[in-house]
Amino acid sequence: MRKTISLAGIAFLSATTVSAQERATNPDARANATLRAMSQEEKIRMLHGPMPSMLPPGKRLPGVAIGAGYVEGTQRLRVPNLVMTDASLGVSNLNDLRPGDVATALPSGLSLASTWNPDIARQGGAMIGGEARAKGFNVMLVGGVNLVRDPRGGRNFEYLGEDPLLAGTMVGSQISGVQSNRIIATIKHFALNDQETGRNIASVEMDEAAMRESDLLAFQIGIEKGDPASVMCAYNRVGGVFACENPFLLNDVLRRDWGYKGFVMSDWGAVHSSEAITKGLDQQNGENLDAKPYFSTLLVEALAGGRVPQVAVDTAVRRILRATYTTGVADHPLAPGQAIDYEANGAVALKAAEEGIVLLRNEGGVLPLAQTARSIVVIGGTADLGVLSGGGSSHVRPVGGFKKLGRAGRGAAITWVKRGYGGTPPLDGIRRAFPSAAVTYLDGKDVPAAAAAAKAAQVAIVIGEKFASEADDNVDISLGQGQDALIEAVSAANPKTVVVLQVGNPVAMPWRDKVPAILAAWYPGQRGGDAIAHVLSGKVNPSGHLPVTFPASEAQLPNPKLPGADAQLADKETRAVYGLAAGLKPFNIVYPEGSDVGYRWFDRKGLKPLFPFGHGLSYTSFRYSDLKVTGKGKLKVRFTVTNVGAMPGPDVPQVCVVRPGKAKRLIGWAKPMLAPGAAREVSIVADPRVLADFDAKTRRWVVRAGTYRIEVSHSATETALKADTQLSRQTLAP
Ligand code: BGC
């Protein structure tokens, strides 16, 4: 006998009898059976957990690996402990929680998105998931897919760019790779946590259609493709309501419209009430960062006082149990301390970094550098030490440790905002790649000395860098630290100057037209120095393409001033989170671009960026021909890509749709690998949601009848082929 009960739009089964066979194959039936056997205390225990670093060692759950968090299970029912680690760029080890422990550091999210290659995302996810399991973790807080709306965002380096289709596709692959290790992945931060300034207090005010067509669509696609067992709700408010107790986001969109069956865990310190459990939140994590024990002591009181019904607790527990069955977490107990093949995993990080490097400019074919180069000077603060990584919870202590680990400037109040240099140093990589050249190094602090050394060398390579971190947005988009003047001086002294940027965001380049070659290497991870050298030498033909627009200046941005920047909230707010200050006033964040994020805004406003979304050069060149568009049923686009240069290499042709009076949108891409002279037909089937507008009144995606222009492009501003096609009206479920 089964009866369907419904809570907040969710239907679930209350099973009274479940056969052994059903229990083995049906995660819902299994979850129900376990739930029925649990005491109330055991249930409540599953709904909350601490951040162990904030507990004295004696108070931590014995025998579990120390990472971002844990939730205690029920051993008598084989309900596993959930042992959690951050995540997106590898198994993080913030503040050396596990002393001396290292992990393979993947390149940053923006580097991954620059590959436009879901296979790279999957391989990286599988690799870091394997390391997590070997170290004793079965939950990875991996899968950051907030859209890059502002190039000052402190966490953009963790995310996957400005386009919902690209970001959603990449995160889905990353998650499926992680979960292939029988661990739970957690897509985050749901939703619209697109800046750090005011992240715990600000409210994003956006109409529903704009949300659905942008940030929410990235999550929707990521969830469809990756099937993450968990979603992490964000710190901020949306429409005035905190994301972790937002019934619109958690119940209406995520569960009712998308049919999501996993569980929602809070971000660390993002819970504000016990009643959140009736509004879609299932688990309070990092509870010692919250003001109160909302999902433990206070939840018991709320149940007793009738403010929270028992069915809400049962629903949340059932969802968490189900996730442990669908992923295999319950059936594959952790066995920490397994050996890790760091050599093999480093090769995964190297391949990802090589594919993520974007060749932004290459005037006169300066790159690749000839093997006959006799003298190369490498200039830049830390090229001899390692590569830069971004700060915050994603911080991975790389294999080999950090060569230098400093506090961030502005974020100095936050002890965990660390500026770390590790992995292979660019200088070592360059020396290995050019064994017959004399390679010298200067830190660049003495600009005239750097210019003199550049003048004396055949080639000058400047490694520029800009730090970015969680909890601390950048103040502007300049490279900073006098590096613009250094680059100007070096490029004036040597016409063969190459600038390699290690950045977590787009930056301004007042010197762009004076420097013949520019590479964006992002934060390139464990083997970053080698990856940079391989692109410089031509061992690797660069194939990265920008997943974000590089604006010419802040004046081009929808918000020339970062929302909340006036109040200097980033620092104060972060202090508030950690109990150092209180009484900050909430403020609203309004994004004038709505769903036209990034290149769409530039297209709508007719603005010329410094470098457009999708841009990326190669050492060969590609030509597109034979465009064919069929519009019946699903829109299908076919065309031929030919390598018309002299080197083998992959290309990333991009397909956009342009509708009258609307900004262009990316509807697909391909990544064919082609030998010189080779041609291949590629075909792209458009996801109708990218062609559609969301109608919030009818809750439908609506593809309007009419003429659609299809463009095949090298970037958002460089179109090679065009064709018009007619589409008939179509509506789709949300
Ligand atoms: C971050 C999350 C992270 C969590 C646990 C929070 O500050 O926003 O992304 O997973 O901490 O470390």
Residues whose N, C-alpha, C, O or C-beta is under 5 A from the ligand:
A	BS01	BGC	A68 D86 L141 D267 W268 S393
